[in-house]
Amino acid sequence: MINSSEHSLSQETTQVVRGDSPYPQPEPTSMPEPRDEPYVGPLRIDVDATDVWRGIFRVRQVIPVTDERELILLYPKWLPGFHAPQAPIELFAGLRVHAGGRDLTWKRHPVTVNAFAVEVPEGTSAVHAEFQFLSPTAPSQGRVLCTPAMLCLPWNTCLLYPAGYYARQITLDASVSISADWQLACALRQIDRTDGDHGNSVIRFERTSLDVLVDSPVLAGRHFRREVLDEQVHLTIVADQPRLLAATTDQLATHRGIVEQADKLFQSRPYDRFEMLLWLSDELSSAGIEHHRSFEAVSIPDYFCNWTATFARRDTIPHEYIHSWNGKHRRGADSWTPSFEKPIRNSLMWVYEGLTQYWTYVLSARSGMWTLEQTLDALAQTAARYDVRPGSRWRPTIDTTRDPIIAARAPLPWTSWQRSEDYYAEGALIWLDVDTRIRELSSDTRSLDNFAHRFFAAEQGDWTTRTYEFDDVVDTLGGIVRFDWRSFFGEQLTQTHDRAPLAGLERGGYSLVYRDYPSAYQRSYETVFGQVDLTHSLGLTITPNGKITDVLWDGPAFAAELTVGTTIVAVDERRFTPDQLRQAVSGAPTSGGVRLTVAKGNLVRHVVIQTALGLRYPHLERNDCARARLDHILASL
C-alpha cells in the first residue's frame, strides 16, 4: 500500500506570488512508482453487462487494503494494443466508494485524471467501489461496444486497480452477467455459469493477474457459433442475425489454413490456447485489436455470406493472429511497461506492426484467404498509395511511430502530407525488401522465414512476453545472412524519401504499373469501405454519393482547391454519379480537364480539375527477366 504522507493526491497547493507577477504552483504529487511485489490480496470485479439496450456496464469491485489511510485507484490508461493512452475515462461515471457501511471520500488527481485518491478509515480490510462504464451509443461518441444482440467487454473499461504495483502482481477474480440466452467466449477459462436474477446468467472466470485480465476481452451475443480450428485454437462468431453465421466448410478450412501456415512460419506457439473472437455487425465499431491469447475482430455483417465480393476485409484475422508472436510474445522494449499508467514509447513499431503487416500479405496468400492475384493486387495498391504520397519528403518513417500518441487516429485534413502511422504499410514494403534481399544474398537458400523461426521462437505453451531492442533485430538478421542491416534500416527509417521503398517488389520479380481499369482487389476494397478511389487520376477519393474523403497533397484536386468534406454535386453539368465521374476522367486527356460543381457548407462553385492522365489504377506487372521470388514467398508451405 501507499504511504499517504508521501503520496497524497488530496494535498492542496497554494500559488506563490511575488510582486505583481504570478509564478507557477508547485507540481502535484506524481503517481507512486510500480514495484514488482505482490499486492495484498486478490481483487474482485463483477460486471453486469445485461443493460444492452442502453449500453451501460455496471461494475462492482472489492479491493483489499491493509492499514494505510489512503488508497490510490487507477483507471487503465496506456493500452498496448492501441499504442497510445486510449483509456476512455470520459465514459467512466457514477463512482461510489464505501467500506463498513459508510461512503468514503474520493478525489481525482488534478493532473492525472484517471487517478482517484480514497480516504480509508482505520481498521478497514477492504474497500468497495461501484461505477458504470457507458458504452457509446453512436460512433461520434467513441467505440460502440454494445448492441441488443452482442457486446464486447474489454476489461480495461470496467476496472480500477491500486497504484504502486506491477500489473502482473495484482490478482483478480472476475465475473460477468449476461442474458441467459446469450453465450460468450474469452481466453480466460470459465469456472462456472449460474442462473442469476431476471433471466440472467453469471459467468465466473479463473483467477488471473491484472495484465492478463486486461489482455483477455469477452465476446458475447445472442447469435453465437463456435468452431474448433484445432485442439488449441477456436473461432467464435457472433452476428446481428443467425443467417450471418453460415460459414461454409471451405471458409472454415481457410481459417484453419491461417493457423497451419502460422505454425509453419513460426514453428512454435506462444500460447496455451487461442480464441479468435469475430463480431459480424455494422452496429459495433469496426476494430481489429490484438491480444496474446485472443483478438477482437469486428468485421462486416456479410463477411461469410458475401465472401467473394468482400475479400478485401479478410486480412484482419491473419493480421491480429500474427500479433500473438509479433507484439505480444516478442515486443519492443520501450513498448512494454510494468503497469497501465506508465507511458508506452513506440520506436520499434516498424517491427511490431510493419513486419506484421508484411506477414499479413504472406499468410493471407499462403492460407488461401486471398489468391496469389488478389495478394499481388493488394501489394500494388499499397505500393502505389505510398509512392505518390509526398509526406515522406519531409517526415521520415520512424517519426510516424509517434502518431498513435500524436493523433490518436483522429481524422486529418491532409493525410498524404501529414502522414499517419505509415510504419504499417511502408514498414511492410521495407520488410519485403528485407525478405527478397535475404533470398538474393543467400542464392535463395534462406529467407525472412528463417528470421521468424529464430526471433520468435517460444517454448510450446509459454506465453511470457520477451522484449527486444534494435540491436537484437539487426543481430538476428546478421546471423541469417551477412549484410549491413544497421545502415539499411537507418537509411530506410530515419531518412526522408521522394518515393516509396519499392526495391523489394523489383527484386521479387514485379514492377508497379498503371492501367485504365481497377484490379479485383481495388473493386472489392471500394465495395467494402464505401469509396471510389481516383487517387492516381484526380488525386482524390470520394464516397458513392460524392463526398470527398481524401485529397492528395499537390495532386490535381489539390490544385483545384478541393478539400475533404466537399461534395461533388455535378460532373459536366450532369448530376453526380461515380460512373459519370469516371467517364469524365476517362475523357480528360482530350477534353483538357474534369468540370465539377461542388458544394461545401452553404457555398457552391464550379471547378476544373486539370489532368491529362485519364483513368489510372495500380497493378503489378511480372518482369520476365527477373526471378519470381514474390510468387515463391506467397506460396503455401
C-alpha positions as CSV (number, residue, x, y, z in Angstrom):
1,M,0.0,0.0,0.0
2,I,0.9,3.7,-0.3
3,N,2.2,5.9,2.5
4,S,-0.2,8.9,2.5
5,S,2.4,11.3,3.8
6,E,4.4,10.7,0.7
7,H,1.8,10.2,-2.0
8,S,-1.4,12.1,-1.0
9,L,-3.4,13.1,-4.1
10,S,-5.6,15.4,-2.0
11,Q,-2.8,17.7,-0.9
12,E,-3.7,21.3,-1.6
13,T,-1.2,23.6,-3.1
14,T,-1.0,27.4,-3.0
15,Q,0.2,29.8,-5.6
16,V,3.3,31.7,-4.9
17,V,3.1,35.4,-5.9
18,R,5.9,37.8,-5.9
19,G,5.1,41.4,-6.6
20,D,2.6,41.8,-9.4
21,S,3.8,38.8,-11.5
22,P,2.3,35.3,-11.0
23,Y,4.5,32.3,-10.6
24,P,3.5,28.6,-11.2
25,Q,2.1,26.5,-8.5
26,P,4.1,23.5,-7.3
27,E,3.7,20.4,-9.4
28,P,1.1,18.0,-7.9
29,T,2.3,14.8,-6.4
30,S,3.2,12.3,-9.0
31,M,2.0,8.7,-9.1
32,P,3.9,6.2,-6.9
33,E,6.3,4.1,-9.0
34,P,5.1,0.5,-9.5
35,R,7.1,-2.2,-7.8
36,D,7.5,-5.8,-8.6
37,E,6.0,-7.4,-5.5
38,P,2.6,-9.0,-4.8
39,Y,-0.4,-6.9,-3.8
40,V,-2.1,-7.7,-0.5
41,G,-4.7,-10.0,-2.0
42,P,-7.0,-10.7,-4.9
43,L,-9.4,-8.0,-6.1
44,R,-12.9,-9.0,-7.1
45,I,-14.7,-7.5,-10.1
46,D,-18.2,-8.2,-11.1
47,V,-19.6,-6.6,-14.3
48,D,-23.3,-6.6,-15.0
49,A,-23.5,-6.4,-18.8
50,T,-27.2,-7.0,-19.2
51,D,-28.3,-3.5,-19.9
52,V,-27.7,-3.9,-23.6
53,W,-30.3,-1.5,-24.9
54,R,-28.7,1.4,-23.2
55,G,-25.1,0.0,-23.4
56,I,-24.5,0.5,-19.6
57,F,-22.0,-1.8,-17.9
58,R,-22.4,-1.7,-14.1
59,V,-19.3,-2.6,-12.1
60,R,-18.8,-3.6,-8.5
61,Q,-15.3,-4.2,-7.2
62,V,-13.9,-5.3,-3.8
63,I,-10.3,-4.1,-3.2
64,P,-8.5,-5.4,-0.2
65,V,-6.4,-3.0,1.8
66,T,-4.1,-3.1,4.8
67,D,-3.6,-0.3,7.4
68,E,-2.7,2.7,5.0
69,R,-5.0,5.7,5.2
70,E,-5.1,6.5,1.5
71,L,-5.7,4.2,-1.4
72,I,-4.9,5.4,-4.9
73,L,-7.0,3.8,-7.6
74,L,-6.2,4.0,-11.3
75,Y,-8.2,3.5,-14.4
76,P,-6.1,1.8,-17.1
77,K,-4.6,4.4,-19.5
78,W,-1.8,3.2,-21.7
79,L,-3.0,0.1,-23.6
80,P,-0.5,-1.9,-25.6
81,G,-2.9,-2.9,-28.5
82,F,-3.7,0.8,-29.0
83,H,0.0,2.0,-28.8
84,A,-1.3,5.1,-27.0
85,P,-3.2,6.5,-23.9
86,Q,-6.6,5.3,-25.1
87,A,-8.4,4.8,-21.8
88,P,-12.0,6.1,-22.3
89,I,-12.0,7.9,-19.0
90,E,-14.8,10.2,-20.3
91,L,-17.1,7.2,-20.3
92,F,-16.4,6.3,-16.7
93,A,-19.2,7.6,-14.4
94,G,-21.1,7.1,-11.1
95,L,-18.2,6.4,-8.9
96,R,-19.1,5.5,-5.3
97,V,-16.6,4.1,-2.8
98,H,-17.6,2.7,0.5
99,A,-16.4,0.4,3.4
100,G,-18.1,-0.8,6.5
101,G,-21.4,0.6,5.6
102,R,-20.2,4.2,5.0
103,D,-19.4,6.2,1.9
104,L,-15.7,7.2,1.6
105,T,-14.4,10.4,0.2
106,W,-12.5,10.3,-3.1
107,K,-10.7,13.0,-5.0
108,R,-9.4,13.0,-8.6
109,H,-5.8,13.9,-9.2
110,P,-5.5,17.5,-10.5
111,V,-3.4,16.4,-13.5
112,T,-3.6,12.6,-13.8
113,V,-7.4,12.4,-14.4
114,N,-7.5,8.6,-14.4
115,A,-6.3,8.6,-10.7
116,F,-8.6,8.7,-7.7
117,A,-7.4,9.1,-4.0
118,V,-9.7,7.4,-1.4
119,E,-9.5,8.2,2.3
120,V,-9.5,4.8,4.1
121,P,-10.8,4.6,7.7
122,E,-8.6,2.9,10.2
123,G,-9.2,-0.8,10.6
124,T,-10.6,-1.2,7.0
125,S,-9.8,-4.5,5.4
126,A,-11.5,-4.0,2.0
127,V,-12.9,-1.1,0.0
128,H,-15.9,-1.4,-2.3
129,A,-16.1,0.6,-5.5
130,E,-19.2,0.9,-7.8
131,F,-19.4,2.7,-11.1
132,Q,-20.6,2.5,-14.6
133,F,-18.9,2.3,-18.0
134,L,-21.2,4.0,-20.6
135,S,-20.6,2.4,-24.0
136,P,-21.0,4.9,-26.7
137,T,-24.5,4.8,-28.3
138,A,-23.2,6.4,-31.6
139,P,-19.8,6.3,-33.3
140,S,-19.3,10.0,-32.8
141,Q,-19.0,9.3,-29.0
142,G,-16.3,6.7,-29.4
143,R,-16.0,2.9,-30.0
144,V,-19.5,1.3,-29.8
145,L,-19.2,-1.9,-27.8
146,C,-22.7,-3.0,-27.2
147,T,-25.9,-3.6,-29.1
148,P,-29.1,-5.5,-28.2
149,A,-27.7,-8.6,-29.9
150,M,-24.0,-8.6,-28.9
151,L,-21.3,-6.9,-26.9
152,C,-17.6,-6.7,-26.5
153,L,-16.2,-6.3,-22.9
154,P,-12.7,-5.1,-22.8
155,W,-11.9,-5.4,-19.1
156,N,-9.8,-2.2,-19.0
157,T,-13.1,-0.2,-19.5
158,C,-14.6,-1.7,-16.3
159,L,-11.9,-1.7,-13.6
160,L,-9.9,0.3,-11.1
161,Y,-6.6,-1.0,-9.8
162,P,-4.3,0.1,-6.9
163,A,-1.3,2.2,-7.8
164,G,2.2,1.2,-6.9
165,Y,2.4,-2.4,-8.2
166,Y,3.3,-4.2,-11.4
167,A,0.2,-5.3,-13.2
168,R,1.4,-8.9,-13.1
169,Q,1.5,-8.7,-9.2
170,I,-2.2,-7.8,-8.8
171,T,-4.6,-10.8,-9.0
172,L,-8.3,-10.7,-9.6
173,D,-11.4,-12.9,-9.5
174,A,-13.7,-11.7,-12.3
175,S,-17.3,-12.4,-13.3
176,V,-19.7,-11.0,-15.9
177,S,-23.5,-11.2,-16.0
178,I,-25.2,-11.6,-19.4
179,S,-28.7,-12.6,-20.6
180,A,-29.4,-16.3,-20.0
181,D,-30.0,-16.8,-23.7
182,W,-26.6,-15.4,-24.7
183,Q,-23.3,-17.2,-24.9
184,L,-19.7,-15.9,-24.5
185,A,-16.1,-16.6,-25.3
186,C,-12.9,-15.4,-23.6
187,A,-9.3,-16.5,-23.4
188,L,-9.8,-16.9,-19.6
189,R,-11.2,-20.3,-18.5
190,Q,-14.8,-20.2,-17.3
191,I,-15.1,-21.7,-13.8
192,D,-18.9,-21.9,-13.7
193,R,-22.1,-20.4,-15.0
194,T,-25.1,-19.9,-12.7
195,D,-28.6,-18.5,-13.1
196,G,-28.9,-15.0,-11.7
197,D,-31.8,-12.6,-11.4
198,H,-34.4,-11.6,-14.1
199,G,-33.3,-14.2,-16.6
200,N,-29.6,-13.5,-16.5
201,S,-26.6,-15.7,-16.0
202,V,-23.4,-15.1,-14.1
203,I,-20.1,-16.4,-15.5
204,R,-17.1,-16.6,-13.3
205,F,-13.6,-16.9,-14.6
206,E,-10.3,-18.3,-13.3
207,R,-8.3,-16.1,-11.0
208,T,-5.7,-14.2,-13.0
209,S,-3.4,-11.3,-13.0
210,L,-4.3,-7.7,-14.0
211,D,-2.2,-7.7,-17.1
212,V,-3.7,-11.0,-18.3
213,L,-7.3,-9.9,-17.5
214,V,-6.9,-6.6,-19.5
215,D,-5.5,-8.7,-22.3
216,S,-8.5,-11.1,-22.4
217,P,-11.7,-9.4,-23.7
218,V,-15.1,-11.1,-23.7
219,L,-17.2,-11.7,-26.7
220,A,-20.9,-12.3,-26.0
221,G,-24.1,-12.4,-28.0
222,R,-27.4,-14.0,-28.8
223,H,-26.5,-15.4,-32.2
224,F,-23.4,-17.4,-31.5
225,R,-21.2,-20.0,-33.2
226,R,-18.1,-21.7,-32.0
227,E,-15.8,-23.7,-34.2
228,V,-12.7,-25.8,-33.4
229,L,-9.8,-24.9,-35.7
230,D,-7.5,-27.2,-33.9
231,E,-7.1,-28.6,-30.3
232,Q,-5.8,-25.2,-29.0
233,V,-7.5,-22.7,-31.4
234,H,-11.1,-21.8,-31.6
235,L,-13.0,-19.4,-33.8
236,T,-16.1,-17.8,-32.1
237,I,-18.5,-15.8,-34.2
238,V,-21.4,-13.6,-33.1
239,A,-23.6,-11.8,-35.6
240,D,-26.5,-9.4,-35.9
241,Q,-28.6,-12.2,-37.4
242,P,-28.5,-16.0,-37.3
243,R,-28.1,-16.3,-41.1
244,L,-24.8,-14.3,-40.9
245,L,-23.2,-17.2,-39.0
246,A,-23.4,-19.5,-42.0
247,A,-19.7,-20.1,-42.6
248,T,-19.2,-22.9,-45.1
249,T,-16.8,-25.9,-44.7
250,D,-14.4,-24.3,-47.2
251,Q,-14.5,-21.0,-45.4
252,L,-13.7,-22.6,-42.1
253,A,-10.9,-24.6,-43.8
254,T,-9.4,-21.3,-44.9
255,H,-9.3,-20.1,-41.3
256,R,-7.7,-23.3,-40.3
257,G,-5.1,-22.6,-43.0
258,I,-4.1,-19.4,-41.2
259,V,-3.3,-21.5,-38.1
260,E,-1.5,-24.1,-40.1
261,Q,0.6,-21.6,-42.1
262,A,1.5,-19.6,-38.9
263,D,2.7,-22.9,-37.4
264,K,5.0,-23.4,-40.4
265,L,6.2,-19.8,-40.3
266,F,7.0,-19.5,-36.6
267,Q,7.4,-23.3,-35.7
268,S,6.2,-22.8,-32.2
269,R,3.1,-21.4,-30.3
270,P,3.5,-18.7,-27.6
271,Y,0.1,-19.6,-26.0
272,D,-1.6,-22.5,-24.3
273,R,-4.9,-21.7,-26.1
274,F,-6.2,-19.1,-28.5
275,E,-9.6,-17.6,-29.0
276,M,-10.3,-15.9,-32.4
277,L,-13.2,-13.5,-31.4
278,L,-15.1,-12.4,-34.5
279,W,-18.1,-10.0,-34.4
280,L,-20.2,-9.6,-37.6
281,S,-22.0,-6.3,-37.3
282,D,-22.5,-2.9,-38.8
283,E,-23.6,-1.6,-35.4
284,L,-20.5,-2.2,-33.3
285,S,-17.5,-0.1,-34.3
286,S,-15.1,-1.8,-36.7
287,A,-12.0,-2.9,-35.0
288,G,-9.0,-5.2,-35.0
289,I,-7.2,-5.4,-31.7
290,E,-4.6,-8.0,-30.8
291,H,-4.2,-9.9,-27.5
292,H,-1.8,-12.6,-26.5
293,R,-4.3,-15.5,-26.5
294,S,-7.1,-13.9,-28.4
295,F,-8.0,-11.0,-30.7
296,E,-11.0,-8.7,-31.3
297,A,-12.1,-8.5,-34.9
298,V,-15.3,-6.6,-35.7
299,S,-16.0,-7.1,-39.4
300,I,-18.8,-6.5,-41.9
301,P,-22.0,-8.4,-41.4
302,D,-21.8,-10.4,-44.6
303,Y,-18.2,-11.5,-44.1
304,F,-19.2,-15.1,-44.9
305,C,-22.4,-14.5,-46.9
306,N,-20.7,-12.3,-49.5
307,W,-17.4,-14.0,-49.3
308,T,-16.2,-13.5,-52.9
309,A,-17.0,-9.8,-53.3
310,T,-15.7,-8.6,-49.9
311,F,-12.4,-10.5,-49.8
312,A,-10.5,-7.2,-49.1
313,R,-11.7,-7.5,-45.4
314,R,-10.3,-10.9,-44.9
315,D,-6.8,-9.8,-43.9
316,T,-7.9,-8.7,-40.4
317,I,-7.8,-12.2,-38.9
318,P,-4.3,-13.2,-40.1
319,H,-3.0,-9.8,-39.0
320,E,-4.3,-10.0,-35.5
321,Y,-3.4,-13.7,-35.1
322,I,0.3,-12.9,-36.1
323,H,0.4,-10.4,-33.3
324,S,0.4,-13.3,-30.8
325,W,4.0,-13.8,-31.8
326,N,4.9,-10.3,-33.0
327,G,3.7,-7.7,-30.5
328,K,2.7,-10.0,-27.6
329,H,5.3,-12.8,-27.2
330,R,8.0,-10.5,-28.6
331,R,7.6,-6.8,-28.0
332,G,9.9,-3.8,-28.4
333,A,11.4,-3.0,-25.1
334,D,10.0,0.6,-25.0
335,S,6.5,-0.7,-25.8
336,W,6.4,-2.8,-22.7
337,T,5.6,-1.1,-19.3
338,P,5.0,-2.7,-15.9
339,S,1.6,-1.1,-15.4
340,F,-1.1,0.8,-17.4
341,E,-0.2,4.2,-16.1
342,K,3.3,4.2,-17.5
343,P,3.8,5.7,-20.9
344,I,4.5,3.5,-23.9
345,R,7.2,4.5,-26.4
346,N,6.9,3.1,-29.9
347,S,10.3,3.3,-31.6
348,L,10.1,-0.3,-32.8
349,M,6.6,-0.2,-34.3
350,W,8.1,-0.8,-37.7
351,V,8.7,-4.3,-36.4
352,Y,5.6,-4.7,-34.2
353,E,3.2,-3.5,-36.9
354,G,5.3,-3.2,-40.1
355,L,6.5,-6.8,-40.1
356,T,3.1,-8.0,-39.0
357,Q,1.6,-6.1,-42.0
358,Y,4.1,-7.8,-44.3
359,W,3.3,-11.2,-43.0
360,T,-0.4,-10.4,-43.2
361,Y,0.0,-10.4,-47.0
362,V,2.1,-13.6,-46.8
363,L,-0.3,-15.5,-44.6
364,S,-3.4,-14.3,-46.5
365,A,-1.9,-15.9,-49.6
366,R,-0.4,-19.0,-48.1
367,S,-3.6,-19.8,-46.2
368,G,-5.9,-19.3,-49.2
369,M,-7.7,-16.3,-47.7
370,W,-6.5,-14.5,-50.8
371,T,-5.4,-15.9,-54.1
372,L,-2.0,-15.0,-55.5
373,E,-3.5,-12.5,-57.8
374,Q,-5.5,-10.8,-55.1
375,T,-2.4,-10.5,-52.9
376,L,-0.4,-9.0,-55.7
377,D,-3.2,-6.5,-56.3
378,A,-3.2,-5.6,-52.6
379,L,0.5,-5.0,-52.7
380,A,0.1,-2.9,-55.8
381,Q,-2.4,-0.7,-54.1
382,T,-0.2,-0.2,-51.1
383,A,2.9,0.4,-53.1
384,A,1.1,3.0,-55.3
385,R,-0.5,4.8,-52.4
386,Y,2.8,5.4,-50.7
387,D,4.7,6.1,-53.9
388,V,2.6,9.2,-54.6
389,R,2.1,10.5,-51.1
390,P,4.7,13.3,-50.6
391,G,4.8,13.3,-46.8
392,S,7.9,11.1,-46.9
393,R,9.8,14.1,-48.4
394,W,9.8,15.9,-45.1
395,R,9.0,13.3,-42.4
396,P,10.9,10.1,-42.0
397,T,9.1,6.8,-41.4
398,I,10.5,6.4,-37.9
399,D,8.8,9.6,-36.8
400,T,5.4,8.1,-37.7
401,T,5.7,5.6,-34.8
402,R,4.7,8.5,-32.6
403,D,1.4,9.0,-34.5
404,P,-0.8,6.9,-32.1
405,I,0.1,9.4,-29.4
406,I,0.2,12.5,-31.6
407,A,-3.1,12.0,-33.4
408,A,-4.8,9.0,-31.7
409,R,-6.1,8.1,-35.2
410,A,-8.2,11.2,-35.4
411,P,-9.2,12.3,-39.0
412,L,-6.6,14.5,-40.6
413,P,-7.1,17.2,-43.3
414,W,-4.1,16.2,-45.4
415,T,-3.1,12.6,-44.6
416,S,-0.8,12.3,-47.6
417,W,1.3,15.2,-46.4
418,Q,1.0,14.9,-42.6
419,R,1.4,11.1,-42.7
420,S,-0.4,8.8,-40.3
421,E,1.1,5.6,-38.8
422,D,2.9,4.9,-42.1
423,Y,5.1,2.4,-40.3
424,Y,2.4,-0.1,-41.0
425,A,2.2,-0.1,-44.8
426,E,5.6,1.4,-45.6
427,G,7.0,-0.9,-43.0
428,A,5.6,-3.8,-44.9
429,L,7.3,-2.7,-48.1
430,I,10.6,-2.4,-46.2
431,W,10.3,-5.9,-44.9
432,L,9.5,-7.2,-48.4
433,D,12.9,-5.6,-49.3
434,V,14.5,-7.4,-46.4
435,D,12.9,-10.8,-47.4
436,T,13.9,-10.6,-51.0
437,R,17.4,-9.2,-50.1
438,I,18.0,-12.2,-47.8
439,R,16.9,-14.6,-50.6
440,E,19.1,-12.8,-53.2
441,L,22.2,-12.7,-50.9
442,S,21.8,-16.4,-49.9
443,S,21.1,-17.6,-53.5
444,D,17.6,-18.3,-52.4
445,T,18.5,-20.7,-49.7
446,R,17.4,-18.5,-46.8
447,S,14.5,-16.1,-46.2
448,L,12.7,-14.0,-43.7
449,D,11.0,-17.2,-42.6
450,N,14.3,-18.1,-41.0
451,F,14.2,-14.9,-39.1
452,A,10.7,-15.9,-37.9
453,H,12.0,-19.2,-36.6
454,R,14.8,-17.7,-34.6
455,F,13.5,-14.3,-33.4
456,F,10.0,-15.5,-32.4
457,A,11.0,-18.9,-31.0
458,A,9.0,-19.9,-28.0
459,E,8.6,-22.8,-25.7
460,Q,5.3,-24.5,-26.5
461,G,2.5,-23.0,-24.4
462,D,4.8,-20.4,-22.9
463,W,3.0,-17.0,-23.2
464,T,5.6,-14.9,-21.4
465,T,6.4,-11.6,-23.1
466,R,10.0,-11.2,-24.1
467,T,11.3,-7.8,-25.1
468,Y,13.9,-6.9,-27.7
469,E,15.8,-3.8,-28.9
470,F,17.0,-2.7,-32.3
471,D,20.3,-4.5,-31.9
472,D,18.5,-7.8,-31.4
473,V,16.7,-7.4,-34.7
474,V,20.0,-6.5,-36.5
475,D,22.0,-9.3,-34.9
476,T,19.4,-11.9,-35.7
477,L,19.2,-10.9,-39.4
478,G,23.0,-10.8,-39.5
479,G,23.0,-14.4,-38.3
480,I,20.9,-15.4,-41.2
481,V,22.9,-13.6,-43.9
482,R,25.7,-11.1,-43.7
483,F,24.8,-7.6,-44.6
484,D,24.9,-4.1,-43.1
485,W,21.4,-4.3,-41.7
486,R,22.1,-1.4,-39.3
487,S,22.8,1.0,-42.1
488,F,20.0,-0.4,-44.2
489,F,17.3,0.3,-41.5
490,G,18.9,3.6,-40.7
491,E,18.5,4.8,-44.3
492,Q,15.0,3.4,-44.7
493,L,13.6,4.6,-41.4
494,T,15.4,7.8,-40.4
495,Q,16.0,9.4,-43.8
496,T,13.4,11.2,-46.0
497,H,12.5,9.9,-49.4
498,D,10.9,11.0,-52.6
499,R,9.4,7.6,-53.4
500,A,8.1,4.5,-51.6
501,P,10.5,1.7,-50.8
502,L,9.8,-0.4,-53.9
503,A,13.1,-2.4,-54.2
504,G,11.5,-5.5,-52.7
505,L,8.9,-5.6,-55.4
506,E,11.5,-5.3,-58.1
507,R,13.7,-7.9,-56.5
508,G,10.6,-10.1,-56.1
509,G,10.1,-10.0,-59.9
510,Y,7.5,-7.3,-60.3
511,S,7.1,-3.7,-61.3
512,L,4.4,-1.2,-60.3
513,V,2.4,-0.1,-63.3
514,Y,-0.8,1.7,-64.0
515,R,-3.7,0.6,-66.2
516,D,-7.1,2.2,-67.1
517,Y,-9.1,-0.4,-65.1
518,P,-9.2,-1.3,-61.4
519,S,-7.9,-4.6,-60.1
520,A,-10.2,-7.1,-58.5
521,Y,-8.7,-6.1,-55.1
522,Q,-9.5,-2.5,-55.7
523,R,-13.1,-3.2,-56.7
524,S,-13.5,-5.3,-53.5
525,Y,-11.8,-2.6,-51.4
526,E,-14.1,0.1,-52.7
527,T,-17.2,-2.1,-52.1
528,V,-16.2,-2.9,-48.5
529,F,-15.1,0.6,-47.5
530,G,-17.7,2.5,-49.5
531,Q,-15.3,4.7,-51.5
532,V,-14.3,5.5,-55.1
533,D,-10.6,5.7,-55.3
534,L,-9.3,8.1,-58.0
535,T,-6.1,8.9,-56.3
536,H,-3.9,8.2,-59.3
537,S,-6.2,10.1,-61.7
538,L,-7.6,13.1,-59.9
539,G,-5.8,12.9,-56.6
540,L,-8.9,12.2,-54.5
541,T,-11.2,9.6,-53.1
542,I,-14.9,10.0,-52.6
543,T,-17.9,8.2,-51.2
544,P,-20.5,6.8,-53.7
545,N,-22.6,9.9,-53.0
546,G,-19.8,12.3,-54.0
547,K,-18.4,13.4,-50.6
548,I,-14.6,13.9,-50.8
549,T,-12.8,11.8,-48.2
550,D,-9.2,12.4,-49.2
551,V,-7.2,14.8,-51.3
552,L,-3.6,14.1,-52.4
553,W,-1.3,16.9,-51.4
554,D,0.0,18.6,-54.6
555,G,-2.3,16.5,-56.8
556,P,-4.7,17.7,-59.4
557,A,-7.7,18.0,-57.0
558,F,-5.4,19.9,-54.6
559,A,-4.5,22.4,-57.4
560,A,-8.3,22.9,-57.9
561,E,-8.5,23.9,-54.2
562,L,-10.7,20.9,-53.2
563,T,-10.7,19.6,-49.7
564,V,-12.0,16.8,-47.5
565,G,-15.7,17.4,-46.7
566,T,-16.5,19.0,-50.1
567,T,-19.3,17.2,-52.0
568,I,-19.3,16.8,-55.8
569,V,-22.8,17.8,-56.9
570,A,-22.5,17.6,-60.7
571,V,-20.0,16.4,-63.4
572,D,-20.1,18.3,-66.7
573,E,-23.4,19.8,-65.6
574,R,-24.9,16.3,-65.1
575,R,-25.9,15.1,-61.7
576,F,-23.0,13.3,-60.0
577,T,-22.7,9.5,-60.1
578,P,-19.5,7.6,-59.7
579,D,-19.8,6.3,-63.3
580,Q,-20.4,9.9,-64.6
581,L,-17.2,11.0,-62.9
582,R,-15.2,8.0,-64.2
583,Q,-16.4,8.8,-67.7
584,A,-15.3,12.4,-67.4
585,V,-11.8,11.3,-66.1
586,S,-11.5,8.9,-69.0
587,G,-12.1,11.7,-71.4
588,A,-9.9,14.2,-69.6
589,P,-6.8,13.7,-71.9
590,T,-8.7,15.1,-74.8
591,S,-11.2,17.5,-73.1
592,G,-8.5,19.2,-71.0
593,G,-9.9,18.5,-67.6
594,V,-12.8,17.4,-65.4
595,R,-15.5,20.1,-64.8
596,L,-17.3,19.8,-61.5
597,T,-19.9,21.6,-59.5
598,V,-19.0,21.2,-55.8
599,A,-20.6,22.3,-52.5
600,K,-19.1,22.9,-49.1
601,G,-21.3,24.2,-46.4
602,N,-23.5,26.9,-48.0
603,L,-21.1,27.6,-50.8
604,V,-21.5,26.2,-54.3
605,R,-18.8,26.7,-57.0
606,H,-17.6,25.4,-60.3
607,V,-14.1,24.0,-60.7
608,V,-12.0,22.4,-63.3
609,I,-9.5,19.7,-62.4
610,Q,-6.7,19.9,-64.9
611,T,-5.4,16.5,-65.7
612,A,-4.3,14.6,-68.8
613,L,-3.8,11.3,-67.1
614,G,-7.2,9.6,-67.7
615,L,-8.2,6.6,-65.5
616,R,-5.1,5.1,-63.7
617,Y,-5.2,2.2,-61.3
618,P,-2.2,0.4,-59.8
619,H,-1.2,-3.2,-60.8
620,L,1.9,-5.3,-60.6
621,E,3.5,-6.5,-63.8
622,R,5.7,-9.5,-64.0
623,N,9.3,-8.8,-65.0
624,D,10.1,-11.6,-67.5
625,C,13.9,-11.4,-66.9
626,A,13.6,-11.4,-63.1
627,R,13.3,-14.3,-60.7
628,A,9.7,-14.6,-59.4
629,R,10.7,-14.5,-55.7
630,L,7.4,-12.9,-54.7
631,D,5.4,-15.8,-56.1
632,H,7.6,-18.2,-54.0
633,I,7.2,-16.0,-50.9
634,L,3.4,-16.1,-51.2
635,A,3.1,-19.9,-52.0
636,S,1.8,-22.2,-49.3
637,L,4.4,-24.0,-47.2
